[in-house]
């Protein structure tokens, strides 16, 4: 695995072709597992290399990761069911997003996947009803700061984060998939209209929209933190659903260029390989920025993508005002 101890390519190679781990020495397994943990892909790795020869200690760590992912999957589905029960009296069917959607729909992208907060999508004109229903069912605000609260409600694509007072589980309630200030404005109404039920008072996005949301999350709503996991999601979704009608749907959401880049990068890292543009190679450099202990590397590249993420999400004057306000308050805040 060329360059494996210098960057995250050791993880990419193992996910693409698990049999390549046969060449790893114990040091290589240490690097591989450390990188997978850092990128929140250790459960996925555990599933991919299951049954292959490996050092006993590596087998123990990966089995623990697999069990943890199974527990997380159960907890995520339970939390989704709780949200569905809370919203049902208001006549709302929450549309699951990201990892919980993948496991609820039984998709390849959900196998071994780590799942954090519960992310749901509801219509924007019903967001107040959703908020009141969840508050009445035991969720409460995580960020009571007045500036953050106003910022979320005026400019973001979601309510301020909520956490359940008894279960200590977070929920992010979206009314669209990118901030209202972002340069790209996906058609959330179309996504909601075409969502598909999965039972239990829950729904997920239609296949093309699921891929488009993953693409938007990767390229238009962040600094590529967790990018290898998001790109793995995209690769799995495309493998499972294919690309028929995908380009047209991405164009409808303003994500045509981003989808094309996602397809190239997913094929370059997790597929058979493809030609990359110079800009694509800059993305790859950022995606692979880990050392043999899983630590972040290439700080200049990371900083450049951090600045880029804010530039995409806010007009310049608003960005300057927002960052100045947060600097004065001593915290990063939303965005």
C-alpha positions as CSV (number, residue, x, y, z in Angstrom):
1,X,0.0,0.0,0.0
2,X,2.1,2.8,-1.3
3,X,2.3,5.9,0.9
4,X,0.1,4.1,3.5
5,X,2.0,5.3,6.5
6,X,2.2,8.9,5.2
7,X,-1.5,9.6,4.6
8,X,-4.9,8.0,4.6
9,X,-4.4,6.1,1.4
10,X,-3.9,3.0,3.5
11,X,-7.5,3.2,4.5
12,X,-8.8,4.0,1.0
13,X,-6.9,1.0,-0.4
14,X,-8.3,-1.3,2.3
15,X,-11.9,-0.2,1.7
16,X,-11.6,-0.5,-2.1
17,X,-9.9,-3.9,-2.0
18,X,-9.8,-5.5,1.5
19,X,-7.5,-8.3,0.3
20,X,-4.7,-5.8,0.1
21,X,-4.5,-5.9,3.9
22,X,-2.8,-9.2,3.5
23,X,0.5,-7.3,2.9
24,X,0.3,-5.4,6.1
25,X,2.6,-5.8,9.0
26,X,1.4,-5.1,12.6
27,X,2.6,-1.5,12.2
28,X,0.5,-1.2,9.1
29,X,-2.6,-2.5,10.9
30,X,-2.0,0.0,13.7
31,X,-1.9,2.8,11.1
32,X,-5.0,1.5,9.3
33,X,-7.2,1.2,12.4
34,X,-6.0,4.6,13.7
35,X,-6.9,6.3,10.4
36,X,-10.2,4.5,10.2
37,X,-11.1,5.7,13.7
38,X,-10.1,9.2,12.9
39,X,-12.3,9.2,9.7
40,X,-15.2,7.5,11.5
41,X,-14.9,4.5,9.2
42,X,-13.6,1.9,11.6
43,X,-17.0,0.0,11.7
44,X,-17.1,0.0,7.9
45,X,-13.5,-1.2,7.8
46,X,-14.4,-4.0,10.2
47,X,-17.2,-5.2,8.0
48,X,-15.0,-5.0,4.8
49,X,-12.1,-7.1,6.3
50,X,-14.2,-9.6,8.2
51,X,-12.9,-13.1,7.8
52,X,-9.5,-12.0,6.4
53,X,-6.3,-12.9,8.2
54,X,-5.0,-10.2,10.5
55,X,-3.0,-10.0,13.8
56,X,-5.1,-11.1,16.9
57,X,-5.0,-7.6,18.4
58,X,-6.3,-6.0,15.2
59,X,-9.1,-8.7,15.1
60,X,-10.1,-7.8,18.7
61,X,-10.2,-4.0,17.9
62,X,-12.2,-4.5,14.7
63,X,-14.7,-6.9,16.3
64,X,-15.3,-4.3,19.1
65,X,-15.8,-1.7,16.3
66,X,-18.3,-3.9,14.6
67,X,-20.3,-4.4,17.8
68,X,-20.2,-0.7,18.5
69,X,-21.5,0.0,15.0
70,X,-24.3,-2.5,15.6
71,X,-25.2,-0.8,18.9
72,X,-25.2,2.6,17.2
73,X,-27.4,1.4,14.5
74,X,-30.0,0.1,17.0
75,X,-29.8,3.4,19.0
76,X,-30.2,5.5,15.8
77,X,-33.3,3.5,14.7
78,X,-34.8,3.8,18.2
79,X,-34.2,7.6,18.2
80,X,-35.8,7.9,14.8
81,X,-38.8,5.9,16.0
82,X,-39.1,8.3,19.0
83,X,-39.0,11.3,16.7
84,X,-41.7,9.8,14.5
85,X,-44.0,9.2,17.5
86,X,-43.4,12.8,18.7
87,X,-44.2,14.3,15.3
88,X,-47.1,12.0,14.4
89,X,-49.8,14.0,16.3
90,X,-48.8,17.1,14.2
91,X,-49.3,15.0,11.0
92,X,-45.6,15.1,10.2
93,X,-43.6,12.3,8.7
94,X,-39.9,12.9,9.4
95,X,-37.6,12.3,6.4
96,X,-34.4,10.7,7.6
97,X,-31.1,11.9,6.4
98,X,-27.5,10.6,6.3
99,X,-26.5,7.5,8.3
100,X,-29.9,6.8,9.9
101,X,-31.5,6.9,6.5
102,X,-29.1,4.4,5.1
103,X,-29.6,1.9,7.9
104,X,-33.4,2.4,8.0
105,X,-33.5,1.7,4.2
106,X,-31.2,-1.3,4.5
107,X,-28.6,0.2,2.2
108,X,-25.0,-0.8,1.7
109,X,-23.9,2.6,2.8
110,X,-25.3,1.8,6.3
111,X,-23.2,-1.3,6.8
112,X,-20.9,-0.7,9.7
113,X,-21.5,3.1,9.4
114,X,-21.0,5.2,12.5
115,X,-24.0,7.4,13.2
116,X,-24.0,10.5,15.4
117,X,-26.9,12.9,15.6
118,X,-30.4,12.2,14.2
119,X,-30.9,14.3,11.1
120,X,-34.4,14.8,9.8
121,X,-36.1,16.9,7.1
122,X,-39.5,18.5,7.3
123,X,-41.3,21.1,5.2
124,X,-40.2,24.7,6.0
125,X,-43.8,25.8,6.5
126,X,-44.2,23.1,9.2
127,X,-40.9,23.8,11.0
128,X,-42.6,25.6,13.9
129,X,-45.0,22.7,14.5
130,X,-42.1,20.3,14.4
131,X,-40.2,22.4,16.9
132,X,-43.2,22.5,19.3
133,X,-43.9,18.8,19.0
134,X,-40.3,17.9,19.8
135,X,-40.0,20.3,22.7
136,X,-43.2,18.8,24.1
137,X,-41.8,15.3,23.8
138,X,-38.7,16.0,25.9
139,X,-36.1,17.6,23.6
140,X,-34.5,20.9,24.7
141,X,-32.1,23.5,23.3
142,X,-28.4,22.7,23.2
143,X,-27.4,26.3,22.4
144,X,-29.4,28.9,24.3
145,X,-27.2,31.8,23.2
146,X,-29.4,34.5,21.6
147,X,-27.0,35.2,18.7
148,X,-26.8,31.6,17.8
149,X,-30.5,31.1,18.1
150,X,-31.3,34.1,15.8
151,X,-28.6,33.1,13.3
152,X,-29.9,29.6,13.0
153,X,-33.5,30.7,12.5
154,X,-32.7,33.5,10.0
155,X,-29.9,32.0,7.9
156,X,-29.4,28.3,8.5
157,X,-31.1,25.2,6.9
158,X,-32.1,23.8,10.3
159,X,-33.3,24.6,13.7
160,X,-30.8,25.1,16.5
161,X,-29.7,21.7,17.7
162,X,-31.9,19.9,20.2
163,X,-31.0,17.2,22.7
164,X,-33.4,14.9,24.6
165,X,-33.2,15.5,28.3
166,X,-33.4,11.8,29.2
167,X,-31.7,10.0,26.4
168,X,-29.0,12.6,25.8
169,X,-29.4,12.2,22.0
170,X,-29.1,15.1,19.5
171,X,-31.6,15.8,16.7
172,X,-31.0,18.3,13.9
173,X,-34.3,19.4,12.3
174,X,-33.7,20.5,8.7
175,X,-36.1,22.4,6.4
176,X,-33.6,22.3,3.5
177,X,-30.2,20.7,2.9
178,X,-27.9,23.8,2.7
179,X,-27.8,27.1,4.5
180,X,-30.1,29.7,3.1
181,X,-27.0,31.9,2.5
182,X,-25.3,29.3,0.4
183,X,-24.5,29.9,-3.2
184,X,-26.2,26.6,-4.1
185,X,-29.9,26.3,-3.3
186,X,-31.2,22.7,-3.7
187,X,-35.0,22.3,-4.3
188,X,-36.0,21.0,-0.9
189,X,-39.7,21.0,-1.8
190,X,-39.0,18.6,-4.6
191,X,-36.9,16.4,-2.3
192,X,-39.7,16.3,0.3
193,X,-42.4,15.6,-2.4
194,X,-40.5,12.6,-3.8
195,X,-39.4,11.1,-0.5
196,X,-40.2,7.4,0.0
197,X,-41.7,5.8,3.1
198,X,-39.7,3.1,5.0
199,X,-42.4,2.2,7.6
200,X,-42.9,3.3,11.2
201,X,-44.0,6.8,10.3
202,X,-40.6,7.5,8.7
203,X,-39.4,8.3,5.2
204,X,-36.1,8.7,3.3
205,X,-35.1,10.7,0.3
206,X,-35.6,9.1,-3.2
207,X,-32.4,7.5,-4.4
208,X,-31.2,10.4,-6.7
209,X,-32.0,12.9,-4.0
210,X,-30.2,10.8,-1.4
211,X,-27.0,11.0,-3.6
212,X,-27.5,14.7,-4.3
213,X,-27.8,15.4,-0.5
214,X,-24.6,13.4,0.1
215,X,-22.8,15.4,-2.6
216,X,-24.1,18.7,-1.2
217,X,-23.0,17.8,2.3
218,X,-19.5,16.8,1.1
219,X,-18.7,19.7,-1.3
220,X,-21.0,22.6,-0.5
221,X,-21.5,22.5,3.3
222,X,-18.2,22.1,5.0
223,X,-14.4,21.9,4.9
224,X,-14.3,18.2,3.9
225,X,-14.0,17.0,7.5
226,X,-15.2,13.4,7.4
227,X,-14.8,13.6,3.6
228,X,-13.6,10.0,3.2
229,X,-16.7,8.7,4.9
230,X,-19.0,10.9,2.9
231,X,-17.3,9.9,-0.3
232,X,-17.7,6.2,0.7
233,X,-21.4,6.9,1.2
234,X,-21.6,8.3,-2.3
235,X,-19.7,5.4,-3.8
236,X,-22.0,2.9,-2.1
237,X,-25.2,4.8,-3.1
238,X,-24.1,5.0,-6.7
239,X,-23.2,1.3,-6.8
240,X,-26.6,0.4,-5.3
241,X,-28.8,2.8,-7.3
242,X,-26.9,3.5,-10.5
243,X,-26.8,6.9,-12.2
244,X,-30.0,6.9,-14.4
245,X,-31.6,10.3,-14.1
246,X,-29.0,11.4,-11.6
247,X,-27.4,14.1,-13.6
248,X,-30.7,15.7,-14.4
249,X,-31.7,15.6,-10.7
250,X,-28.4,17.1,-9.7
251,X,-28.9,19.9,-12.2
252,X,-32.3,20.6,-10.7
253,X,-30.6,21.1,-7.4
254,X,-27.8,23.2,-8.7
255,X,-25.3,20.4,-8.0
256,X,-24.2,19.3,-11.5
257,X,-20.6,20.3,-11.1
258,X,-20.4,18.9,-7.6
259,X,-21.9,15.6,-8.6
260,X,-19.4,15.2,-11.5
261,X,-16.5,15.8,-9.1
262,X,-17.9,13.4,-6.5
263,X,-18.2,10.7,-9.2
264,X,-14.6,11.3,-10.3
265,X,-13.2,11.3,-6.8
266,X,-15.2,8.2,-5.7
267,X,-13.9,6.3,-8.7
268,X,-10.4,7.5,-8.2
269,X,-10.2,6.6,-4.5
270,X,-12.7,3.7,-4.2
271,X,-13.1,2.4,-7.7
272,X,-11.1,1.4,-10.7
273,X,-9.4,4.9,-11.1
274,X,-10.1,7.8,-13.4
275,X,-8.4,10.9,-14.7
276,X,-8.5,13.8,-12.2
277,X,-8.3,17.5,-12.8
278,X,-5.7,19.7,-11.0
279,X,-8.5,20.9,-8.7
280,X,-9.6,17.3,-8.1
281,X,-6.1,16.5,-6.9
282,X,-6.2,19.4,-4.4
283,X,-9.4,17.7,-3.0
284,X,-7.6,14.4,-2.8
285,X,-4.8,16.0,-0.9
286,X,-7.2,17.3,1.6
287,X,-9.2,14.0,1.9
288,X,-6.0,12.0,2.6
289,X,-4.5,14.4,5.2
290,X,-3.8,11.9,8.0
291,X,-0.5,10.4,9.2
292,X,0.3,6.9,10.4
293,X,-1.3,7.6,13.8
294,X,-4.5,9.0,12.4
295,X,-3.5,12.6,13.2
296,X,-4.5,15.5,11.0
297,X,-1.8,16.7,8.6
298,X,-1.3,19.4,5.9
299,X,-2.6,22.3,8.1
300,X,-2.3,24.8,5.2
301,X,-4.5,22.7,3.0
302,X,-7.0,22.2,5.8
303,X,-7.1,25.9,6.5
304,X,-7.7,26.6,2.9
305,X,-10.7,24.3,2.8
306,X,-12.0,25.8,6.1
307,X,-11.9,29.3,4.5
308,X,-13.5,27.9,1.4
309,X,-16.4,26.3,3.3
310,X,-17.3,29.6,4.9
311,X,-16.9,31.5,1.6
312,X,-19.4,29.1,0.0
313,X,-21.9,29.5,2.8
314,X,-22.0,33.3,3.3
315,X,-21.6,36.5,1.3
316,X,-18.3,38.2,2.1
317,X,-19.7,41.0,4.3
318,X,-21.9,38.7,6.2
319,X,-19.0,36.2,6.7
320,X,-16.8,39.0,8.1
321,X,-19.5,40.2,10.5
322,X,-20.3,36.6,11.6
323,X,-16.7,35.6,12.3
324,X,-16.0,38.9,14.1
325,X,-19.1,38.3,16.3
326,X,-18.1,34.7,17.1
327,X,-14.5,35.8,17.8
328,X,-15.7,38.3,20.3
329,X,-17.9,35.7,21.9
330,X,-15.1,33.2,22.1
331,X,-16.7,30.3,20.2
332,X,-17.2,28.9,16.7
333,X,-21.0,28.9,16.7
334,X,-23.0,27.9,13.8
335,X,-21.1,27.3,10.5
